[in-house]
Amino acid sequence: MGISSTCFIPLLFLSLIAGCAARPLYPLPSKLDIHKQPLQTSRPYNLAHRGSNGEFPEETAAAYMRAIEEGADFIETDILASKDGVLICHHDVFLDDTTNIADHKEFADRKRTCMVQGVNTTGFFVVDFTLEELKTLRAKQRYSFRDQQYNGKFPIITFEEYISIALDAQRVVGIYPEMKNPVFINQHVKWADGKKFEDKFVDTLKKYGYKGAYMSKEWLKQPIFIQSFAPTSLVYISNKTDSPKIFLIDDVDILTEDTNQSYSEITSDAYLNYIKEYCVGIGPWKDTVVPVANNYSQTPTDLVARAHALDLQVHPYTYRNEHQFLHFNFLQDPYREYDYWINKIGVDGLFTDFPGSLHNYQELTSPVSKDNRASKLLHKIAVLISSNGKV
Amino acid sequence: MGISSTCFIPLLFLSLIAGCAARPLYPLPSKLDIHKQPLQTSRPYNLAHRGSNGEFPEETAAAYMRAIEEGADFIETDILASKDGVLICHHDVFLDDTTNIADHKEFADRKRTCMVQGVNTTGFFVVDFTLEELKTLRAKQRYSFRDQQYNGKFPIITFEEYISIALDAQRVVGIYPEMKNPVFINQHVKWADGKKFEDKFVDTLKKYGYKGAYMSKEWLKQPIFIQSFAPTSLVYISNKTDSPKIFLIDDVDILTEDTNQSYSEITSDPYLNYIKEYCVGIGPWKDTVVPVANNYSQMPTDLVARAHALDLQVHPYTYRNEHEFLHFNFLQDPYGEYDYWINKIGVDGLFTDFPGSLHNYQELTSPVSKDHRASKLLHKIAVLISSNGKV
């Protein structure tokens, strides 16, 4: 079939679209089998905090892919913006602790001091670098006591690259992106079309087909939680997307970035009643849910009870294997910490740097197996038999 | 009944015996129920290395009692001797790292320099203190990153006190005492009856009824492994007690204290063939069984294979939860390390500072439950049913 002149312009137009579209117009051969193992919904969510960053530098493709390998239900990320308005995955607004920016002498003059959530911070800020410049940097492991062998190997990734990692997985994997430091970003980054950070965030999700209320059919195909410490950002996007939202809560002495509200105010019954119109849950810092003294867990507060009474999920952060992060009552054993939070406190999800360990714990104690119903039936038989006498 | 003069001397004699005997002549009321839960023998042994010293200061009564609470199969200890020849539980020949000796100004002049296994060591040595003096000291936690709250609370205990802890447990708990630094002890401590350290060690075991070859009826009632780095000590006691013995093996560059033999010599096939006449197993340092490079486990050596070919058990030391001790391939997860050593390397016992974590791991992955046989039967039924169609 020849290309006649009447087809030319439509074809040109079509190829432009194909070039701009997020995904190929045809399914890749490897993706033809559309039956993916679904998201598990029978036990608390395994939320890979910044990917599997106990092993790989945080928020890199490698960290996310390993988290998926290890069985995470959701991969979590923090969204910031570059100087030219591209949404990227990075936790800190500055680059010093997680990249090799210090080795890039060509950028030495970009170091400056910025006010970040009321604190004067000196360093190299993501908002002063274009995406192209950021892509020349390489990630490094934040904690000195973790494996340093991947330092200098992986770049910062974009929001879209992160989404692709989730969508390309062999099973259904959810995303859990945060609108991070929105006040700071909107102060420093302007978009030509007049839109702001939160708009761009939602636009990206829509581009990749994320929609649907919690547990809806569309949501189960592409699970997502949107998170933020800034309540006004969550409220702002509430009529732009019906994807479920989680309100993050920082330590007891930190005020919200956008509304300067205190911990006691935003965890009050009145406030939780308000926020639950917009959110399906909260993400508190775990040491405020169960206070700590002398590195021992104390009596839990009533935050989880009150949240659950309002049908709000609770996803505390962050669970880490290293003893520096484990209170003495857990006897240096991360599995005991999981056991306590899952069985005693009853949380609905856990942000962890070690999704492999959490997955291991959950598989050992509450497996999601095909034999689950058979096991239950056999257990009933066993009970019948043993109550009737010797086996 | 009056005490006639003919009964007086026998009664006096009897009361002397009662005063000297190890245990009361009559069973305590709490010990009348003699049916104790037996030692588990269906999976590798959980050996509480110096007691549960991840939590309590090592080798204290509290550490041993917690280890028993947590499910350890054996409690392990190191036997040294005081100046007046009392056998005590203590790992180091010096007191500096594990007691508050530094606070006891009355002993300040006892500090001296001694040759310990070829190394000039300065400190306060146990062999320079009588038991009474040692009993005024209090133990402290060796590692700064472990709980310090018990420092100053617990004394050093004697070999006999340690044995009583094991015998008084509600279930059968084995002991695993080491003849520690026997060359050093025999150099510095002399017993009036001309006996030496190894004799006193065996005398104590006999006093408490420890006897019987591995897996014999008597052994199962009072399980025990005797351990030492000094092969001549093990050989010396071999005709004095039939209790099973374990030959400990130190790092690749350390020579044996008594015979100055090298690692490669004592792990050679001819030597293992020799030592197996006296021992039922070996206790190697785990980083020699599976060498380490860049904090990653490398290819395992053939030591376990060769030992098992000679029917020698392998009990490596020491498994600890903290990331400082976990190689990066275990992803900061102590359960990953247990899994590797139990399922990939196939060891027969594990010395751990965290018997609670090991017990937890073993209970989750290979439970020793009353329902064990019933579970197996039901599993067979399940397989039958599922192979015949839907449940």
Interface residues (C-beta under 8 A of the other chain):
Chain A: G54 E55 F145 R146 D147 Q149 N294 N295 N321 E322 H323 Q324 F328 L331 Q332 D333 P334 Y335 R336 F354 G356 S357 N360 Y361 L364 T365 D371 R373 A374 S375 L377 L378 I381 A382 I385 S386 V391
Chain B: G54 E55 F145 R146 D147 Q149 N294 N295 N321 E322 H323 E324 F328 L331 Q332 D333 P334 Y335 G336 F354 G356 S357 N360 Y361 L364 T365 D371 R373 A374 S375 L377 L378 I381 A382 I385 S386 V391
